[in-house]
């Protein structure tokens, strides 16, 4: 039985394939080719991917990503579909599920929502719960740069604090939309907000995400 991460991986590859290599994305300055190269480098080049969290290694990461972006687009898509190499930590099913379920979902939305005629994707309840579980674990990391207190709330009232502080902005929406918001794509998320208008504006301008 496939995992959420495995299904999202294949869906992401299909969406990238359908869009072609030169389509826009929500990742500023990146085309679909750039995004595909990022996904491949992140799980296949651990020596470079460290630049995602270590600022002094960011230049090396970008250099390696550009090298991969120069490869044939079809090759990049095949590497995504194939998954990480055997010795990659992402080759472990539990780590793959923990690290990639939301990652692949958000990147798929980066492509889908950059198109002018995009429509919301139906999300089944099990996947919604999986996305919420990941948000509960990573909310503090994703919201650490928020200049205001930030609370995420799904229908039914379940909440998670992404950033302690005052004033507080509460973001209400389905887990899929909250994930888009918390990963720094605030303008593309279909959510509602509660709080002081100035605080809400600051939350929308914040550099959320990893």
C-alpha positions as CSV (number, residue, x, y, z in Angstrom):
1,X,0.0,0.0,0.0
2,X,1.5,3.4,-1.0
3,X,2.0,6.1,1.5
4,X,0.8,9.7,1.3
5,X,4.3,10.8,0.4
6,X,4.6,8.3,-2.4
7,X,1.3,9.3,-3.9
8,X,2.1,13.0,-3.7
9,X,5.5,12.3,-5.3
10,X,3.9,10.8,-8.4
11,X,1.2,13.5,-8.5
12,X,3.9,16.2,-8.3
13,X,5.8,14.6,-11.2
14,X,2.6,14.3,-13.3
15,X,1.8,18.0,-12.6
16,X,5.3,19.1,-13.6
17,X,5.1,17.0,-16.7
18,X,1.7,18.4,-17.8
19,X,2.9,22.0,-17.1
20,X,6.2,21.6,-19.1
21,X,9.6,22.9,-18.2
22,X,9.0,26.7,-18.5
23,X,5.8,27.2,-16.6
24,X,5.7,29.7,-13.7
25,X,5.5,28.6,-10.1
26,X,4.7,30.3,-6.8
27,X,8.4,30.0,-5.9
28,X,9.7,33.5,-6.8
29,X,12.0,33.4,-9.8
30,X,11.6,29.7,-10.4
31,X,10.1,27.9,-13.4
32,X,8.9,24.3,-13.2
33,X,12.4,23.2,-14.3
34,X,13.9,25.0,-11.4
35,X,11.4,23.5,-9.0
36,X,12.0,20.0,-10.4
37,X,15.8,20.5,-9.9
38,X,15.2,21.6,-6.3
39,X,13.2,18.5,-5.5
40,X,15.9,16.2,-7.0
41,X,18.8,17.9,-5.3
42,X,17.0,18.0,-1.9
43,X,16.8,14.2,-1.7
44,X,19.7,13.0,-3.9
45,X,22.5,15.5,-3.0
46,X,22.6,15.7,0.8
47,X,26.0,17.4,0.5
48,X,24.4,20.3,-1.2
49,X,20.9,20.1,0.4
50,X,22.4,21.2,3.7
51,X,22.3,24.7,2.3
52,X,18.5,24.6,2.9
53,X,19.2,25.1,6.6
54,X,22.8,26.3,6.8
55,X,23.1,29.8,5.3
56,X,26.8,29.6,4.6
57,X,26.2,26.6,2.3
58,X,23.4,28.2,0.4
59,X,25.6,29.3,-2.5
60,X,26.8,25.7,-3.0
61,X,23.2,24.5,-3.0
62,X,22.2,27.0,-5.6
63,X,25.2,26.1,-7.8
64,X,24.3,22.4,-7.6
65,X,20.6,23.1,-8.3
66,X,21.5,25.0,-11.4
67,X,23.6,22.1,-12.6
68,X,20.7,19.8,-12.2
69,X,18.3,22.3,-13.9
70,X,20.5,22.1,-17.0
71,X,19.7,18.4,-17.3
72,X,16.9,17.3,-19.7
73,X,13.5,18.0,-18.0
74,X,12.4,14.4,-18.7
75,X,15.4,13.1,-16.7
76,X,14.5,15.3,-13.7
77,X,10.9,14.0,-13.8
78,X,12.1,10.4,-13.9
79,X,14.4,11.0,-10.9
80,X,11.5,12.4,-8.9
81,X,9.3,9.5,-9.8
82,X,12.1,7.0,-9.0
83,X,12.5,8.4,-5.6
84,X,15.7,8.8,-3.5
85,X,18.7,6.5,-3.9
86,X,19.1,3.6,-1.5
87,X,21.6,5.3,0.8
88,X,19.5,8.5,1.1
89,X,17.8,9.0,4.5
90,X,14.6,9.7,2.5
91,X,14.8,6.1,1.4
92,X,13.4,5.2,4.8
93,X,9.6,5.0,4.5
94,X,8.9,6.7,7.8
95,X,11.3,9.6,7.1
96,X,9.9,9.9,3.6
97,X,6.4,10.2,4.9
98,X,7.4,12.7,7.6
99,X,9.6,14.9,5.5
100,X,7.9,14.7,2.1
101,X,4.1,14.5,2.5
102,X,3.6,18.2,2.9
103,X,6.7,19.1,0.9
104,X,5.4,17.4,-2.3
105,X,1.8,18.7,-1.7
106,X,2.9,22.3,-1.4
107,X,5.2,22.1,-4.4
108,X,2.4,20.6,-6.5
109,X,0.3,23.6,-5.4
110,X,3.2,25.9,-6.4
111,X,2.7,24.8,-9.9
112,X,-1.1,24.5,-9.9
113,X,-1.8,27.8,-8.2
114,X,0.6,29.7,-10.5
115,X,-1.8,29.0,-13.4
116,X,-4.6,31.7,-13.8
117,X,-7.4,29.1,-14.1
118,X,-6.5,26.8,-11.2
119,X,-9.3,25.3,-9.2
120,X,-9.1,23.8,-5.6
121,X,-8.0,20.2,-5.5
122,X,-10.4,17.8,-3.6
123,X,-8.7,16.5,-0.5
124,X,-9.9,13.3,1.1
125,X,-10.3,13.2,4.9
126,X,-7.4,10.8,5.5
127,X,-5.0,13.1,3.6
128,X,-6.4,16.1,5.4
129,X,-5.7,14.5,8.7
130,X,-2.2,13.6,7.6
131,X,-1.5,17.2,6.6
132,X,-2.8,18.4,9.9
133,X,-0.6,15.9,11.8
134,X,2.4,17.3,10.0
135,X,1.4,20.9,10.7
136,X,1.0,20.1,14.4
137,X,4.6,18.8,14.5
138,X,6.2,21.6,12.4
139,X,4.1,24.7,13.1
140,X,6.6,26.3,15.4
141,X,9.4,25.9,12.8
142,X,7.2,27.2,10.0
143,X,6.0,30.2,12.0
144,X,9.2,31.2,13.8
145,X,9.7,34.3,11.7
146,X,6.2,35.6,12.1
147,X,6.2,39.2,13.6
148,X,2.9,38.5,15.3
149,X,1.3,35.6,17.3
150,X,0.0,33.0,14.8
151,X,-2.6,30.3,15.4
152,X,-3.8,27.8,12.8
153,X,-7.3,26.5,13.2
154,X,-9.1,23.8,11.1
155,X,-12.8,23.3,10.8
156,X,-14.0,21.7,14.0
157,X,-11.9,23.9,16.2
158,X,-8.6,22.0,16.4
159,X,-5.8,24.6,16.7
160,X,-2.0,24.7,16.8
161,X,0.2,27.6,17.8
162,X,2.7,28.5,15.1
163,X,4.1,31.5,16.9
164,X,3.5,32.8,20.5
165,X,3.1,36.5,20.8
166,X,0.8,39.4,20.8
167,X,-1.2,40.6,18.9
168,X,-2.5,37.2,17.8
169,X,-3.7,36.4,14.3
170,X,-5.8,33.2,13.9
171,X,-5.8,31.6,10.4
172,X,-8.9,29.4,9.7
173,X,-9.0,26.9,6.9
174,X,-8.8,23.3,5.8
175,X,-5.4,21.6,6.6
176,X,-4.5,21.7,2.9
177,X,-4.9,25.5,2.8
178,X,-3.3,26.0,6.2
179,X,-0.2,24.1,4.8
180,X,0.0,26.4,1.8
181,X,-0.2,29.4,4.2
182,X,2.3,28.2,6.7
183,X,4.8,27.3,4.0
184,X,5.0,30.9,3.0
185,X,2.4,31.0,0.2
186,X,0.0,33.2,2.2
187,X,-1.5,35.0,-0.8
188,X,-2.4,31.8,-2.5
189,X,-4.1,30.1,0.5
190,X,-7.9,30.0,0.7
191,X,-8.2,30.9,4.3
192,X,-10.0,33.3,6.6
193,X,-8.3,35.3,9.3
194,X,-9.2,36.8,12.7
195,X,-7.3,39.6,14.3
196,X,-6.3,43.2,14.2
197,X,-6.1,44.3,10.5
198,X,-2.6,45.6,10.8
199,X,-1.5,42.3,12.5
200,X,-3.2,40.3,9.8
201,X,-1.3,42.3,7.1
202,X,2.0,41.7,8.9
203,X,1.2,37.9,9.0
204,X,0.6,37.9,5.3
205,X,3.9,39.7,4.7
206,X,5.9,37.4,7.0
207,X,8.6,35.0,5.6
208,X,6.9,31.8,6.8
209,X,8.1,28.3,6.1
210,X,11.3,26.4,6.4
